[in-house]
Amino acid sequence: MSTLFEKIIAREIPATIEYEDSEIIAIRDIAPSAPLHLLIIPKLAIPGVNNLTAEHEALIGRIYLVAQQLA
């Protein structure tokens, strides 16, 4: 079963994409709580923070750099 985010990445569910590269996609939240409310999602499925390993270190750092660019 695919998650909502996996379906957005696969273009099965429409979303307003603000940024995309080979590892990350940033979309507008459909129910924003701020004027600019983006969700930055890794394309690699990681079920939760407890599933992070040292192998994800560069990806997580990249997410923060993209957040800085988009803010």
C-alpha positions in Angstrom: 0.0 0.0 0.0 1.3 3.4 -0.9 1.2 6.4 1.4 -0.4 9.7 0.5 3.1 11.1 0.0 4.2 8.3 -2.2 1.1 8.8 -4.4 1.9 12.5 -4.7 5.5 11.7 -5.7 4.1 9.3 -8.3 1.7 12.0 -9.5 -1.3 9.8 -8.7 -2.6 12.6 -6.4 -2.4 16.2 -7.6 -0.3 18.7 -5.5 1.2 22.1 -6.0 4.9 21.4 -6.3 7.2 24.3 -5.2 10.4 22.4 -5.5 11.7 19.1 -6.8 14.9 17.3 -7.4 16.0 13.7 -7.5 15.8 13.2 -3.7 13.2 15.7 -2.4 9.8 17.2 -3.3 8.3 20.3 -1.6 4.5 20.8 -1.9 2.1 23.4 -0.6 0.0 22.2 2.3 -3.7 21.9 1.4 -4.7 23.3 4.8 -1.9 25.8 5.5 -1.5 27.3 9.0 0.8 30.1 7.7 1.0 32.2 4.5 3.8 29.9 3.3 3.3 26.4 4.5 5.3 23.8 2.6 5.8 20.1 3.2 9.3 18.9 2.3 9.2 15.2 1.6 12.1 12.8 0.9 11.4 10.6 -2.1 13.0 7.7 -0.2 10.2 6.2 2.0 11.3 6.5 5.6 8.4 5.3 7.9 9.4 7.5 10.9 12.2 9.2 12.8 13.0 5.9 14.6 13.8 4.4 11.2 16.6 6.9 10.4 20.1 5.5 10.2 23.5 7.0 9.5 22.9 6.3 5.8 20.1 9.0 5.8 22.4 11.7 7.2 23.1 13.5 3.9 19.4 13.3 2.9 18.2 14.8 6.1 20.8 17.6 5.9 19.7 18.2 2.3 16.1 18.6 3.5 17.2 21.3 5.9 19.2 23.2 3.2 16.2 23.0 0.9 14.0 24.4 3.7 16.4 27.2 4.1 16.2 28.0 0.4 12.4 28.0 0.3 11.9 30.0 3.5 
